[in-house]
Amino acid sequence: MTRPVDAGPGELDHGDGVRAAAAPRAGWRPLAVVLVAGALALAARHALVEPAALTARCDAAPWDGIACSLRSAVVQGFIEHRLALLAAVTATLAWVWRSSSVALAALALGVAGMVLYSASLAAPAALVALLVCVHAGSRRGDTAGPP
C-alpha cells in the first residue's frame, strides 16, 4: 500500500490521495471584467453606432426616442476620446491609490474604449489597470501558480 503524497502549492488534496489544481481565488475578476465590458461595448458598437438606418434616423433628431438617445450617448463617449480619457484618469487613480476595485473600473473603461474607436489612449489605461490588479492580487496572495 502506498502512502498518499501531500498536496503541493496550488493543489488541493481531497483526502483520497487524488490531487487537483486549485482554482485562482481572485484572478478571474479581471478576465470577467474584460469579457463583460468587451461584450457590452461590441453590442453597443454593432447595434447602436454602425447601423446605417439608425444613423440616418438619428442624425436629424439625435435625442428623439430611446434608440437615438442611447446611440447619441455612446457616440458622445468616444467623441474627443472621452471614454479613453476617463479610463486613463481612472487607471492613474487606481495606480496612485493601489486600489484593485478602481483598477477593475479602469479596466472596463479601457476595454470599452478600445472597442469604441479610442484604442490608442484606452489600451495603455487598460494595461496600467491590469498591472494594478495583478499587483494587488500578489500582495493578497490571490495569484495562482508557483511562488
N, C-alpha and C positions, 0 to 999 in steps of 0.2 A: 504494500500500500504506500502510495506516495503522499508526502505532506504538501498541502496547498501552498503556493507561493503568495507572499504578501503583495497586495496591490501597490504599484509604484505611483509616482506623481502623475496626476492626470488620469488615473484609472479608478474604477470602482470595483470592490470585491463584494459579490452578492452572497458570500458565506458558503457557497458550494464549490469554491475553488475556481470559478469562472470569473475572469476579469473582463471588464468592459471599459471603453473610453468614457471619461466623464465629459458631460456637455459643458461648454463655457457658460459661466453664470451671467455675465453682462455683455459678452462680446456680440450677442445677437442684436443689441439695440441699435448700433449704427447701421447694420445691414438692413434692419427693418425700416429705419428712417429713410435710407436710400431708396429702398423698393417702393415704399408708400408714396414718398414725395415725388419720385420719378414717375410712378403710375398716374398720380393726380395731375402732374404737370403735362404729361403726354396726353391725357384725356382732355385737359383744357386746351392744349395746342391744337389737337385734331378735331375737337368738337366745336370750339368757340373761335379760334383765331384763323384757321386755314380755310374753312368752307367759303367758297366764293358767293354762294347765295346769301349766307348770313352777313358776310362783309358788305355786299351791295345793299341789303336791307338796313343794316345798322349805320352805314355811312351818313345817311340823311338824318337819322334821329338816334344818336349813339346811346342815349339813356332811356329809350322808349321800350318798355317791356322787359321781362326778366332776362331773356336770352341776350338782348343787346346790352343790358346793364352789366351782366356777367362778362360778356365779351369786352366791353369798354374797361371794366375793372382789370381784367387780365392784361389788356393792351397797355393800360397805364402803368402796370407793373414793370414792363420791360422797355417802355419809352425812357430814354436817357439813362438806361441801365439801373433803374431804381431798385429793382429786386436784387440785383447783384451788389449794389452798394449797401443795401440793408444787410445782405449776407456777410459782406466784408466787415461792416461795423459790428455785427453780432459775433462773428468769429474773433475779432480783436478783443471784444469784451470777454468772451469765453477764455481766451488765452491769458488776459490780464488777471481775471478772477479765478482761473483754473477751475472753471465750472463745467462739469460734463453735461448738465441739463441745458445750459446756454449753448454749449457746443453742438448738442443734438439739434437745437433750433437752427443754428447757423448752418449745419449740415443739410437740413431740409431746405432752407432758403437757397443754399448754394446749388443743390441738385436741381431745384426748380428753376433757378436762374440759368443753369447750363442748358436745360431743355427749352427754356423760353428765350432763346436768342441772345444771351449775355454770357457766353461761355468764357470769354477772356477775363472777365472780372469775377465771375462766380466760381470758377474752378480753383483758383488759389484760396478763396474763402472756404470752400468745401474741404480742401486739403488741410488747412490750418485747423478747422473744426474737427476733422477726423484725427489729426495728431493729438489734439487736446483730449478727445475721447479715449484714445489709446493710452495716453499718459495717465489720465485719471484712473483708468481701469488697472494699469500696472501698479499704481500706488495703493489701490484697494486689494490687489491680489486677485482680480477678476479675470485675468487673461488665462487662456488655456494653453497648454503646451509645456515643454520642458522649461525649467527655471533658467 
